[in-house]
Amino acid sequence: MLPAGRLAVRLVRNGLRYQYLRLRGKPGRPQAISLEVTRRCVCHCVMCNIWKVPRQDPELSLDEWVDLLSDPLLADVRELDITGGEPFLRDDLVSLMIAVCRLKESRLKRLRSVAITTNGVLTHRVAPGVEEMLAVMSGYGLELVIVCALDAAGPLHDEIRRYPGAWDAVRRTIDELVGLRGEWPNLVVGVKTTVLPLNVDALEDIAGYARERDLFTIISPAIVTPGRYLNVDRAPDLELSPAERLRLAAFYEGGHSEWTYHARTVAGYLRTGRVKRPCTCGFNYFFVRSNGEVYLCPLLDESAGNLRSKSLGDLLGSDRARRIRRQVGRAPQCAHCTEPGLERYSLPYQGFAYLGELARVGPRRFLELHRHLGLDKYL
């Protein structure tokens, strides 16, 4: 890993380049992408309506996903995020990971990690599938990150996921994954919690459960959007009361997360009602829906177009994409965005905010967090 001084120089250089791209509305080279490989899901969660999408809505085939990942424009991608719906409902998910490994030899040479988010209910599919993936990925130097949705460490999880037995199932899945982690050093396991009025007082238990099993945690308030989660009709049930917002802010300020930047940012939002952080969606990141629609930001409504009608290069370089890109960080939705994943690639790319974090915590702590959070892959 680079020493702090050289990292600082690179962050300044990145910051100047980003300011130029932003001024011109031009795309950079994608470094992180999210693929919604399916909208199908076995849970009917209270905070998400993806499961309501008609089953006949066409999903990209395995060949179409592989064609996308073979595009020369993705030669600089460091991190691949696989999401859904429930990704493990796809019978060809392992085949997709094998294809990714093969592409690493020729097209995705800079790829370092693949993250898959799962509700963890289908233990019989998740655990064997992960083991198959690890057996292949370890030979290509790829890290596999499995993130299990966990909204309570107990039966409340069933109520939130609206799936009887969800808590028992995800607990079994996590136990099996922790067992695999002992055999495969390239496996990283964590949990992701969506904070709602229902579970705002259950976060200490979740954090304790994760600590006992050495799981990383992603704990973030529910996001309401007509795009990614299709849940605008659920907004009244997802909104935290003023008192709940203050309790959640206190939780973040209590040192439960090593990702102090995110905790500090969300606590500030909960206290002020406005998010203040950089975002580089559309510059080094994009999101693809299961039907091929490309979104520069998964929380903005408008897509740049569909991969089935235009090439990725045409979509990212279009006038429509340039117009959408200019909205990033300025759209009304941006003021309320608490999505934690967006910071991972935005901070190194935007440069100056991450440089401020270096000044705030000092070189030694900064380098520890930089490596622990996997941000070294971006610099």
C-alpha positions, 0 to 999 in steps of 0.5 A, spaced: 500 500 500 502 507 498 504 511 504 500 517 506 504 522 502 503 519 496 496 517 497 495 525 498 498 526 492 494 521 488 488 524 491 489 531 489 490 529 482 484 525 482 480 531 485 483 536 479 481 530 474 474 530 477 473 537 477 474 537 470 470 531 468 464 534 472 465 541 469 464 538 462 459 533 464 464 527 461 464 520 464 470 517 467 472 510 466 467 506 470 471 503 477 465 500 480 458 497 477 452 494 480 448 489 477 441 487 479 441 480 476 434 479 478 428 482 481 425 476 483 425 475 491 422 470 496 421 475 501 416 481 501 420 486 505 416 492 508 421 497 505 421 494 498 417 493 492 422 490 487 418 483 488 412 486 485 415 487 478 411 482 474 415 475 473 414 476 465 418 482 465 424 480 461 431 479 465 438 479 461 440 472 460 447 470 462 450 471 455 448 478 455 451 480 462 457 477 460 457 481 453 456 487 458 462 485 462 466 484 456 466 491 454 473 494 453 470 500 457 470 496 463 477 495 463 478 499 469 473 496 474 475 494 481 469 492 484 463 488 482 456 488 486 451 483 484 444 485 487 437 483 486 431 481 488 435 475 490 441 473 486 441 466 488 434 465 485 438 465 478 440 458 477 446 461 473 449 465 478 455 461 479 456 460 471 456 468 471 462 468 477 466 463 473 465 467 467 467 473 471 474 469 473 475 468 465 474 475 464 479 477 469 485 474 465 483 478 459 478 484 460 477 485 467 484 485 469 483 490 475 478 487 478 479 485 485 472 483 489 465 481 487 460 483 492 453 479 492 447 481 497 443 476 499 437 475 504 440 469 506 433 465 506 435 460 501 441 457 505 441 451 501 442 455 495 447 460 498 452 456 502 453 451 496 453 456 491 458 460 495 463 454 496 463 453 488 464 460 487 470 460 492 473 454 489 474 458 482 475 465 484 481 463 489 485 461 483 484 468 480 486 472 486 478 475 487 475 477 493 468 474 494 464 479 499 457 476 501 452 481 505 446 478 508 440 482 510 439 482 517 434 487 520 433 484 527 437 479 531 431 475 532 423 474 530 422 481 528 427 480 522 421 475 520 416 481 520 420 486 517 422 481 511 415 478 511 417 471 511 416 466 516 422 463 519 427 468 515 431 469 522 432 462 523 434 461 515 439 467 515 442 465 522 443 458 519 446 461 512 451 466 516 453 460 520 455 456 514 458 462 511 463 463 517 465 456 517 467 457 509 471 463 511 475 459 515 477 455 509 477 460 504 481 466 506 478 470 500 471 470 503 469 476 507 462 476 510 457 481 513 450 484 514 446 489 512 441 493 516 435 497 513 433 502 519 426 503 520 421 505 525 420 497 527 427 496 528 431 503 530 431 500 537 434 493 535 441 496 532 445 494 539 443 487 538 445 487 531 451 490 532 453 485 538 451 479 534 455 481 528 461 483 533 461 475 536 461 473 529 466 478 526 462 480 521 462 487 518 456 491 518 452 496 514 447 499 517 443 505 514 436 508 514 431 506 509 431 510 502 425 512 498 425 512 491 421 510 485 427 507 481 431 502 485 426 500 491 420 502 487 417 504 494 414 511 494 407 508 497 411 506 503 414 512 505 409 514 511 411 507 514 419 508 513 420 515 515 423 515 522 420 520 527 424 526 530 425 522 536 427 516 532 432 520 528 435 523 534 436 516 537 439 513 531 444 519 530 446 517 537 447 510 535 452 512 530 455 517 534 456 511 539 462 508 535 459 502 533 462 502 526 469 502 524 467 506 518 467 513 521 466 517 515 459 514 514 457 514 521 458 521 522 455 523 515 449 519 517 448 522 524 449 529 521 443 528 516 439 525 522 440 532 526 440 537 520 435 533 515 441 534 509 446 529 507 453 533 506 458 528 502 461 527 495 458 523 490 461 520 483 455 516 480 455 517 473 463 518 473 466 512 475 460 508 477 453 506 474 447 501 475 444 496 471 437 493 472 435 486 470 432 488 464 438 492 461 436 499 463 442 503 465 442 508 471 448 513 472 445 513 479 440 507 482 436 513 486 435 517 480 429 516 476 431 517 469 435 511 465 441 513 460 437 507 456 437 500 455 443 495 453 438 491 448 438 497 444 444 501 444 452 499 446 454 501 453 459 506 450 453 510 446 449 510 453 454 513 457 457 518 452 450 520 450 447 527 451 442 524 456 447 521 460 451 528 460 444 531 463 443 526 468 450 526 470 450 534 471 444 532 476 449 528 481 449 531 488 444 536 486 438 533 485 433 533 490 434 526 492 441 527 493 440 531 499 437 525 503 441 519 500 444 515 505 446 509 501 453 507 504 456 503 498 456 510 494 462 512 498 466 507 497 468 509 490 466 516 491 471 518 496 478 516 492 475 518 486 473 525 488 479 526 492 478 532 496 473 530 501 478 523 502 484 528 503 480 532 508 479 525 512 486 524 512 487 530 515 482 529 520 484 522 523 492 522 521 496 518 517 496 512 521 489 511 522 487 513 515 492 508 512 488 502 517 481 504 515 483 505 508 486 498 507 480 495 512 475 498 508 478 495 501 479 502 498 486 501 497 483 498 490 481 504 488 488 508 489 
